[in-house]
C-alpha cells in the first residue's frame, strides 16, 4: 500500500477538536514540550478554546499543526507510515515535520510566529477569503480582471478555487463571480486574505526565524504548495515557506503529483474532511480517509 499523509490548513479548526489526544501519555508529553517551545498553551487550544478564539491566526495554526503531528504518531503506532506527504497552507509544516525535516518543537514555534506575522500584516476585519464553487479556473481568473485587491489564493480542484482580498474587493468580486456562473460562494472562517500579496510582509517577517531552524532532508517526498513538486534539499525549504505565505496554494496539482508518485491511499490528518472531499474530483480512484480523533486512528487497519 502506497500511502500519502495530507494535512489541512486554517479554516478546518473547531472547538474541542483535540479532545482525547492529550489524554494519551505520549501525546500529552509532546504537547507540553511543543507548548513550552512556542509559548502557547496547546492543551487549552485543543480542548477548551471556543471557535472565536481558534479563529485567531496565531492560535489556529499551532493547534492544527500539532493535531496533525499527533494523529500521524497514532497511525505510526499501527504501522501506517507515509511514502509521501503534503499539507494545505500551514499543513505543509506538519508534512515536513512528519518527514523529519524539522522537529515538532520547531514546527510549532514556526507556525506560531507565522500566525503572528500574518495578523500583523493584515489586521483582522480588513480582508478575508471566499471559496468559489462550480467555476473553472480560467473563468474565475477572467472574472477577477479589473477588480483591485482580490486574487486567487487556493487552487483546490478544477471547479473549486479560493480567492482572497480586501473586504470591499471581495464584495465586488462576489457579484462578478456570480455573473460568471459560480454555483456557490462560501465565506471562510479565517482572519485575513492568506496567500495573497496582502500578507507578503508576513513572509518577510517569518524569514528570520525560518533561517535559524535546523532543517534536514525529508525522509520521503513532501510536495510543496508553491509548485506542486517535492522539496529537493533542505536548503530550499525555508525560502519556499517564506514565499508560500503570499503565493497561491496549488493543492489540486499537489494531489496529482502525489498520485504520480504512486500514492493510492490518502489519510487526511486533522479536523473535518475538507481535503478528503476534494479527492473525488482530483483522483477519483484513490482511497481517501479522514482521521480526526484518537478513536478514528485506532480503527485504521
Secondary structure, DSSP 8 states (H G I E B T S, - for coil): --EEEEE--TT---TTTTTTGGGSHHHHHHHHHHHHHHT--HHIIIII--HHHHHSHHHHHHHHHHHHHHHHHHHHHTT---SEEEESTTHHHHHHHHTTSS-HHHHHHHHHHHHHHHHHHS-TTSEEEEEEES--HHHHHHHHTT-TTEEEEEEEETTEEEEEEEHHHHHHHHHHHHHHT-SEEEE-S-SS-TTSGGGHHHHHHHHHHHHHS-----SSEEE-TTTSSB--SGGGHHHHHHHHTTS-B-HHHHHHHHHHTT--EEEEESSS-HHHHHHHHH-TTSEEEEE-SHHHHHT--
